[in-house]
């Protein structure tokens, strides 16, 4: 296979593009030519040496980049797709040498595992699931959960991978009556999983038993909300949702994320905090990622905004570089970096 | 709104809901 090295082009001056606490450390250019769609991180192990790698996705090519010295990257593997384009990278925590991708046009039609054969180092892909897939999430402890519809039933399926990304176990979770749109892990509770439904409810599963534990309505003011993160504290469930209808006209600013608290025993909840854009900044949520206490969002203005969820305010705004709007943002799963990308294949890595 | 509006709180909500829910 070919080994390409990214060009370390002249990086833009830090002062002009790195507001707040963001420090540009590296850039890689995905030269495939087609539209970039996503970025992610994963661990890759060769000869007992584990390295944090970057995965980039264009419409029909997914590439694995290994680190060189001094923050440069080389492309070492590429997986090619011919019929169905890539929609998103699905990283699976706690597993080495495996990353998953969701393929489809508008909706997910396939989930594939991307591997590399250890004996001849050739790229392999394995179809994990196909059909009318609504949601997918990689979970801690090498697990992957999907929701899909057959003719009349919704299936919620969890797969568990072996440590080397190999053989897998399957388990079904009890499906709710409503279509699941997204999943979120509950931080610190490995056996709990949340789902947000099309009817504006949050459901909780016990992943060990597959039981559906509770359905909680999040209220009509949170319509079509998507859950990004949850944690349990003092018997209450705190949930970070993206704000569904942020408008610049609201008097308190433009909310992009919101924190709500729910009592899982009573299914009662209330709003705790809105995470708004600073005055003078406009834009609605396009896509985003939440990790630990930090949320990042690509806005319709083409900028990226970052919030400290504990402080409650926006801590950095990253304007477009070279007049190219940002199109995706991910927190690294292997360290404390932010990966941001443009449609033309430029990926920038910031330390935060 | 206050914490009281959320009703009785249990630190063991996950275990309790698991024992109450259908298998």
Interface residues (C-beta under 8 A of the other chain):
Chain A: X174 X189 X191 X192 X204 X206 X209 X211 X212 X213 X214 X232 X234 X235 X236 X237 X261 X262 X263 X264 X265 X266 X268 X269 X270 X271
Chain B: X1 X5 X6 X7 X8 X9 X10 X11 X12 X13 X14 X16 X17 X18 X21 X22 X23
